[in-house]
């Protein structure tokens, strides 16, 4: 009975050691098989684009749940963490509120509100 237990434990230990030895090998093979991350023409990696898409979605979501900000009249785009808001708002206060809400989203570096017009008046030309 004792030899049976020792044999079972030894077999289990050998199998466990083999499994742990295979993990680094499979990771190394998977790493070599994957192509290097390519940068697109606009110098953004895929994770950067995904982060920008997440930020855009999150800002739109925050607009939808914030009183005093009309989510339907504001377009949101993000590039390298810089959020650009365009569209029409009814008051200067709504414009500033939209900027504050967007700035509070995690990952936002800055917010450009030059494309937001108040009451249908175009933004001042520079």
URLIN-V742716 format. One record per pair of residues at least 12 apart in sequence whose ideal C-beta (glycine too) atoms are under 6 Angstrom apart, sorted by the first residue. I is the first residue (numbers start at 0). J is the second residue. Records with the same first field share a line. If there is no record, write none. Layout:
# URLIN-V742716
I->J  J
This chain:
# URLIN-V742716
50->106
51->77
54->77  104  106  107
55->75  77
57->104
58->75  82  101  104
59->75
61->100
65->100
67->93  96
68->96  97
72->86  87
73->86  97
74->86
80->106  108
81->108  109
82->101  107  110
83->111
84->97  112  115
85->114
87->116  119
88->115  117
91->117
94->115  117
98->110  112
